[in-house]
């Protein structure tokens, strides 16, 4: 009988290429048909291996979920950036490669990021999702997030609504 190890750990600079690939695949799956095509390509291309290498080396909090020797997903997080929301922490991104979605890995990655924020003294947190990204909205609702704010963001010439979900310790 063989066993495959599933673990969440801090990203290393050597993970940059795999995180970039995960970002590319996950964003295409999540946002195709939501974010205009040319704008989506620009957003994906900005986050190549060099960008992730720099972010990881500079100390950005990036955790990866590994399935065996393959990076299946990542989360990056830190202090809340929206001053109008009175929550201490924020998960900026949480993405899985499409073939790893629906297996409980997102829940595991979310739990690890939330726990890490809490251990750093950030006891409440928020995460934003585009309203049209129904799988993400449903995922955060299922995890017990309560909708606390609405806003919009421009992608090229298109304005898209987004919602913030929050959790407290």
Secondary structure, 3 states (H helix, E strand, C coil): CCCCCEEEEECCHHHHHHHHHHHHHHHHHHHECCECHHHHHHHHHHCCHHHHHHHHHCCCEEEEEEECCEEEEEEEEEECCCCCCCCCEEEEEEEECHHHCCCCHHHHHHHHHHHHHHHCCCCEEEEEEECCCHHHHHHHHHCCCEEEEEEEEEECCEEEEEEEEEEEC
